[in-house]
Amino acid sequence: MNFFMEFLKKKSGITLIALIVTIIVLLILAGISMSMIAGNNGITNQATEARDQTIIAQEREQVELAYMSALTNNLGDSVTANDLQGELDISVGNNKTQVTSGSGSILNVHFFDTRHNYEVQDGEVVFTSEGEATVEPTSIYAKLYTYSDGSGDVLVLASYDGYEESASNLSLKEDYGDVSMNKYSLSYPPEWTDAENNIIAVKIVDKIVPTTTSYYFYYCNIENINLENLDTSQVTDMSGMFSYCSSLTNLDLSSFSTSQVTDMSSMFSGCDLLIDLNLSSFDTRQVTDMSFMFAYSDSLTNLNLSSFNTSQVTDMSSMFAGCNSLTNLNLSSFNTSQVTNMSDMFLHCSLLTEIPEGLLENSQRVTSFYRTFAGCENLTGEAPELWKRVTEDTIDYIGIPDGAGCFSYCSKLINYQDIPEYWRNDPTPVPD
């Protein structure tokens, strides 16, 4: 009996050892299998890499074929970004790719679905990276054409030299060459600027990528403009862009990228016939100057700027000056903590009935309230006691107290008689 029990103990021990060894072997085999599947050189990674390489090869072939097709259509002449884009839109689909001009003769192609980037030079296609499309500023060639019946001129912008208008009723008036490096301003407007408002149409031939659009359409007598081919992703200065486009009635800015812009001063000033503006897509987080932005656009009735980020803005002087049709103004998102100048901000906004809520709550840095609400004769409610921040002894650069005339002609305010006299009396007449 004892011998039998001893035998069972030994047998059990051997079985247990065998089981442990078996488990260890299975774990080793499982580890090897997992490594083969999921390791750096595993089956999964190899399959993923093979799939990616297949997609890249397919995309390269699509670009090569599109390039050859464009080259054939051009009878062997050079292929532009617009040519290649057109062929890819046909073969791959609309809004599937983006073609931009790079340095020299290089074209950049971006596939939106895969986020793959390619460089094309003389038909050779090279995969460069995966990620968002890199947009480089393009050359911008400007020409002015005139209608044979004398009705006006057409401004034509293209990313490449050599574009010619084929319409029989148009003849070339001026060739300005590449203007992409020119820095325009009010004192140095574009070469095509005409105070007689002869430019009645603007044509942007293909995608152009400027770094500034300052005063681009200044004094253009246009009713509307197609901006689909204007890539503003690299623009830092939009000052005066549509200034005094006095016939402009409609403006679609939904395609605008404004994330790099720092200057929007006078952007829509003097647009007499512009009734409404949708700027909900504007990214204004970098903007520091909004002075005169909507000044004297006296047909504007509604303006919703609740999406604006104004945390970096320092100058809001004359921002809405002369907007005498403005009845609804939403500035609920405005942060004025960095603003130093609000002079003439709402000058002669005669239909406004209330001071925008919250606008002045964090405006402690403002040193000039000169004529801020002057001529807002229908303002009601109570005037904020701004005079307790800025004293009569504070003099601005032209020798006028910085609060002078802030509430002049605002006699409907509840506390109008309590406002210090120099804040009520305007040292200069308010324009009609």
C-alpha positions in Angstrom: 0.0 0.0 0.0 2.8 2.4 0.9 4.6 1.6 -2.3 1.4 2.4 -4.3 1.0 5.8 -2.6 4.6 6.6 -3.2 4.2 5.8 -6.9 1.2 8.1 -7.2 3.1 11.0 -5.6 6.0 10.5 -8.1 3.6 10.2 -10.9 1.8 13.4 -9.9 5.1 15.3 -9.6 6.1 14.2 -13.1 2.7 15.2 -14.5 2.9 18.6 -12.8 6.5 19.2 -14.1 5.4 18.2 -17.6 2.4 20.6 -17.4 4.6 23.5 -16.4 7.1 22.7 -19.2 4.2 22.5 -21.7 2.9 25.9 -20.5 6.3 27.5 -20.8 6.8 26.1 -24.3 3.3 27.4 -25.3 4.1 30.8 -24.0 7.4 31.0 -25.9 5.6 29.9 -29.0 2.9 32.5 -28.4 5.5 35.2 -27.9 7.2 34.2 -31.2 3.9 34.3 -33.0 2.9 37.7 -31.6 6.3 39.1 -32.5 5.8 37.7 -36.0 2.4 39.4 -36.2 2.8 42.7 -34.3 6.6 43.3 -34.1 8.4 46.0 -36.0 9.0 43.6 -38.8 5.8 41.7 -38.1 3.1 40.5 -40.5 0.8 43.4 -39.5 3.3 46.1 -40.1 4.5 44.5 -43.3 0.9 44.4 -44.6 0.3 48.0 -43.6 3.5 49.1 -45.3 2.7 47.1 -48.4 -0.8 48.7 -48.5 0.7 52.2 -48.2 3.3 51.5 -50.9 0.5 50.3 -53.2 -1.6 53.5 -52.6 1.5 55.6 -53.2 2.2 53.8 -56.4 -1.4 54.2 -57.5 -1.4 57.9 -56.7 2.0 58.5 -58.4 0.6 56.8 -61.5 -2.6 59.0 -61.4 -0.4 62.1 -61.2 1.9 60.9 -64.0 -1.0 60.2 -66.3 -2.7 63.5 -65.5 0.6 65.3 -66.2 1.0 63.6 -69.6 -2.6 64.4 -70.5 -2.1 68.1 -69.6 1.2 68.1 -71.6 -0.6 66.6 -74.6 -3.4 69.2 -74.4 -0.7 72.0 -74.2 1.0 70.6 -77.3 4.2 70.0 -75.4 4.3 73.4 -73.6 4.9 73.6 -69.9 2.2 72.3 -67.5 0.9 74.8 -64.9 -0.7 74.0 -61.6 -4.1 74.9 -63.0 -3.5 72.5 -66.0 -2.6 69.6 -63.7 -5.4 70.4 -61.3 -8.0 70.2 -64.1 -6.7 66.8 -65.2 -6.7 65.4 -61.7 -10.2 66.7 -61.1 -11.3 64.7 -64.1 -9.4 61.5 -63.3 -9.4 61.4 -59.5 -12.5 63.6 -58.7 -13.3 67.1 -57.7 -11.9 68.3 -54.3 -9.8 65.1 -54.0 -6.4 66.8 -54.7 -4.8 70.2 -54.4 -2.1 71.3 -56.9 0.0 74.4 -56.1 3.1 75.9 -57.7 6.4 75.4 -55.9 9.8 76.8 -56.5 11.0 76.9 -60.1 9.0 74.5 -62.3 8.0 72.2 -59.4 4.4 71.5 -58.8 3.1 70.2 -55.4 0.3 67.7 -55.3 -1.7 66.9 -52.1 -4.2 64.0 -51.8 -6.8 65.0 -49.2 -8.0 61.4 -48.3 -4.5 59.9 -47.7 -2.8 63.2 -46.8 0.1 62.2 -49.2 2.3 64.9 -50.7 4.1 64.7 -54.0 6.5 66.9 -56.0 6.2 66.9 -59.8 9.0 68.2 -62.0 9.0 67.6 -65.8 6.7 64.7 -65.4 8.7 62.9 -62.7 6.6 62.3 -59.6 8.2 61.9 -56.2 6.5 61.1 -52.9 7.7 63.6 -50.3 5.7 63.3 -47.1 2.5 62.5 -45.3 0.6 65.3 -43.6 -1.2 68.5 -44.3 -0.6 70.2 -47.7 2.3 72.6 -47.7 1.3 75.8 -49.3 4.0 78.1 -50.7 3.4 81.6 -51.9 3.1 81.8 -55.7 4.1 84.3 -58.3 1.3 86.7 -59.2 1.2 88.2 -62.7 -1.2 91.1 -63.2 -2.6 92.5 -66.4 -5.2 95.1 -67.2 -7.5 94.6 -70.2 -10.0 97.1 -71.5 -13.4 96.5 -73.3 -13.5 97.7 -76.9 -16.8 99.5 -76.2 -15.1 101.6 -73.6 -17.3 100.3 -70.8 -14.4 99.7 -68.5 -11.4 97.6 -67.6 -10.8 94.0 -66.3 -8.0 93.1 -63.8 -6.6 89.7 -64.6 -4.4 87.8 -62.0 -2.6 84.5 -62.7 0.2 82.5 -61.0 2.2 82.1 -64.2 3.5 84.4 -66.9 2.1 84.3 -70.5 -1.6 84.1 -69.8 -3.6 85.9 -72.5 -7.3 86.8 -72.6 -8.9 85.3 -75.7 -12.1 87.3 -75.7 -12.3 89.4 -78.9 -13.8 92.4 -77.1 -10.8 92.7 -74.8 -7.5 94.2 -75.5 -4.4 94.4 -73.3 -4.0 97.8 -71.7 -1.1 97.2 -69.2 1.2 94.3 -68.2 2.4 94.7 -64.7 4.5 91.5 -64.6 5.0 89.6 -61.3 3.7 91.7 -58.4 3.9 89.1 -55.7 6.8 90.8 -53.9 5.2 94.3 -53.9 4.1 95.6 -50.5 1.1 97.8 -51.1 -0.5 100.4 -48.7 -2.7 103.4 -48.9 0.3 105.6 -49.8 1.6 103.0 -52.2 -1.5 101.3 -53.8 -1.3 98.7 -56.6 -0.2 99.9 -60.0 -3.7 99.2 -61.4 -5.5 101.4 -58.8 -7.7 103.9 -60.6 -9.5 106.6 -58.7 -11.9 106.9 -61.6 -13.3 103.4 -60.9 -12.6 102.0 -64.4 -12.1 98.5 -63.2 -15.5 96.8 -63.5 -14.4 93.1 -63.3 -11.7 91.0 -61.7 -10.6 87.6 -63.0 -8.4 85.3 -61.1 -7.3 82.7 -63.7 -5.9 80.0 -61.4 -5.0 79.5 -57.8 -2.8 82.3 -56.5 -1.2 82.4 -53.0 -0.2 85.9 -52.0 1.4 87.0 -48.7 -0.5 90.3 -48.8 -3.7 91.5 -50.3 -3.4 95.0 -49.0 -5.4 97.4 -51.2 -5.7 94.8 -53.9 -9.1 95.9 -55.1 -9.0 99.5 -53.9 -11.4 101.7 -55.9 -12.5 98.8 -58.1 -16.0 99.5 -59.5 -17.1 95.9 -59.2 -20.5 94.6 -58.1 -19.3 91.1 -57.1 -16.1 89.1 -57.4 -15.3 85.4 -57.6 -12.5 84.7 -55.0 -12.5 80.9 -55.3 -8.9 80.9 -56.7 -7.5 83.2 -54.1 -5.7 81.2 -51.4 -5.3 83.5 -48.4 -3.7 81.0 -46.1 -0.3 82.8 -46.2 -1.7 86.4 -46.1 -0.7 88.6 -43.1 -2.0 91.9 -44.4 -5.6 92.5 -45.7 -5.7 96.2 -44.9 -7.8 98.2 -47.5 -8.5 95.0 -49.5 -12.0 96.1 -50.7 -11.7 99.7 -49.7 -13.9 102.0 -51.7 -15.4 99.3 -53.9 -18.4 101.5 -54.0 -20.5 99.3 -56.3 -19.8 96.0 -54.4 -23.2 94.5 -53.4 -22.2 90.9 -52.7 -19.1 89.3 -51.2 -18.6 85.6 -50.5 -15.6 85.2 -48.2 -16.4 81.7 -47.0 -13.2 80.3 -48.7 -11.0 82.8 -46.9 -8.3 81.6 -44.5 -7.3 84.4 -42.2 -5.4 82.6 -39.5 -2.1 84.5 -40.3 -3.6 87.9 -40.8 -2.5 90.7 -38.4 -3.9 93.8 -40.2 -7.5 94.2 -41.2 -7.6 98.0 -41.1 -9.9 99.6 -43.7 -10.7 96.2 -45.2 -14.3 97.1 -46.1 -14.2 100.9 -45.7 -16.2 102.9 -48.1 -18.2 99.9 -49.5 -21.3 102.1 -50.0 -23.7 99.4 -51.4 -22.6 96.5 -49.2 -25.7 95.6 -47.1 -24.7 92.4 -45.3 -21.4 90.6 -44.6 -21.0 87.0 -43.3 -17.6 86.9 -41.6 -18.4 83.8 -39.4 -15.5 81.9 -40.9 -12.9 84.6 -40.1 -10.1 83.6 -37.7 -9.0 86.9 -36.2 -6.8 85.6 -33.3 -3.6 87.2 -34.7 -5.2 90.5 -35.8 -3.8 93.7 -34.0 -5.3 96.4 -36.2 -9.0 96.7 -36.9 -9.1 100.5 -37.3 -11.5 101.8 -40.1 -12.4 98.2 -40.9 -16.1 98.9 -41.8 -15.9 102.7 -41.8 -18.3 104.6 -44.0 -19.9 101.5 -45.4 -23.2 103.3 -44.9 -25.5 100.6 -46.3 -24.6 98.0 -43.7 -27.6 97.3 -41.5 -26.6 94.1 -39.7 -23.2 92.9 -38.6 -22.7 89.8 -36.5 -19.1 89.7 -35.3 -19.7 87.3 -32.4 -17.2 84.8 -33.8 -14.3 87.4 -33.7 -11.4 86.8 -31.4 -10.0 90.3 -30.6 -7.7 89.4 -27.8 -4.6 90.8 -29.7 -6.3 93.9 -31.2 -4.8 97.3 -30.0 -6.5 99.7 -32.4 -10.2 99.9 -33.0 -10.3 103.6 -33.9 -13.1 104.5 -36.5 -13.9 100.8 -36.8 -17.6 101.5 -37.5 -17.4 105.3 -38.1 -20.0 106.5 -40.5 -22.1 103.3 -40.6 -25.2 105.3 -40.3 -27.6 102.5 -41.4 -26.3 100.0 -38.8 -29.1 98.9 -36.5 -27.9 95.5 -35.3 -24.4 95.0 -34.1 -23.3 91.8 -32.2 -19.9 92.2 -30.5 -20.6 89.7 -27.8 -17.2 88.0 -28.1 -15.1 91.2 -28.2 -12.1 91.2 -25.9 -10.8 94.8 -25.6 -8.2 94.1 -22.9 -5.3 95.1 -25.3 -7.1 98.0 -27.1 -5.5 101.4 -26.5 -7.4 103.4 -29.1 -11.2 103.6 -29.5 -11.4 107.1 -30.9 -14.3 107.6 -33.4 -15.1 103.9 -33.1 -18.9 104.5 -33.5 -18.8 108.0 -34.9 -22.2 108.9 -36.4 -23.7 105.5 -36.1 -27.0 107.3 -35.7 -29.3 104.3 -35.7 -27.6 102.4 -32.9 -29.8 102.4 -29.8 -27.5 100.8 -27.3 -23.8 100.5 -26.4 -22.7 96.9 -27.3 -23.0 94.9 -24.1 -19.7 94.1 -22.3 -17.6 96.0 -24.8 -16.1 98.4 -22.3 -15.9 96.1 -19.3 -12.2 95.1 -19.8 -11.0 98.2 -21.7 -8.7 99.5 -19.0 -5.8 100.0 -21.4 -7.8 102.4 -23.7 -6.2 105.9 -23.6 -8.3 107.5 -26.3 -12.1 107.7 -26.2 -12.1 110.8 -28.4 -15.5 111.0 -30.1 -16.1 107.2 -29.5 -19.9 107.6 -29.6 -20.2 111.1 -31.1 -23.3 111.5 -33.2 -24.9 108.3 -31.9 -28.0 110.3 -31.3 -30.4 107.4 -30.6 -28.3 105.8 -27.9 -30.4 105.1 -24.8 -29.6 103.7 -21.4 -26.8 104.9 -19.2 -23.4 106.0 -20.3 -20.5 104.2 -18.7 -18.4 106.5 -16.5 -15.3 106.4 -18.7 -14.3 109.9 -17.6 -13.2 108.4 -14.3 -10.5 106.5 -16.1 -9.3 109.2 -18.6 -8.9 112.7 -17.2 -9.1 116.1 -18.9 -5.4 116.4 -18.3 -4.7 113.5 -20.6 -3.8 115.0 -24.0 -3.5 113.1 -27.3 -1.0 113.7 -30.1 -3.0 116.6 -31.6 -3.5 118.3 -28.3 -7.1 117.3 -27.7 -8.3 115.6 -24.4 -8.6 111.9 -25.1 -12.2 111.8 -23.9 -13.3 114.9 -25.7 -16.7 114.6 -27.4 -17.0 110.9 -26.5 -20.8 111.3 -26.0 -21.5 114.4 -28.0 -25.0 114.5 -29.5 -26.0 111.5 -27.3 -28.7 113.4 -25.5 -31.0 110.4 -25.1 -28.7 108.8 -22.5 -30.2 108.7 -19.1 -27.2 110.3 -17.4 -26.3 112.7 -20.3 -26.4 115.8 -18.0 -24.0 114.1 -15.5 -21.4 113.5 -18.2 -18.5 116.0 -17.8 -18.8 118.9 -20.3 -15.7 118.1 -22.3 -16.9 114.5 -22.8 -20.2 116.0 -24.2 -18.9 118.8 -26.3 -17.2 118.0 -29.6 -14.3 120.2 -30.4 -14.9 119.5 -34.1 -18.1 119.0 -36.1 -19.5 115.5 -36.6 -19.7 114.8 -40.4 -23.0 113.8 -42.0 
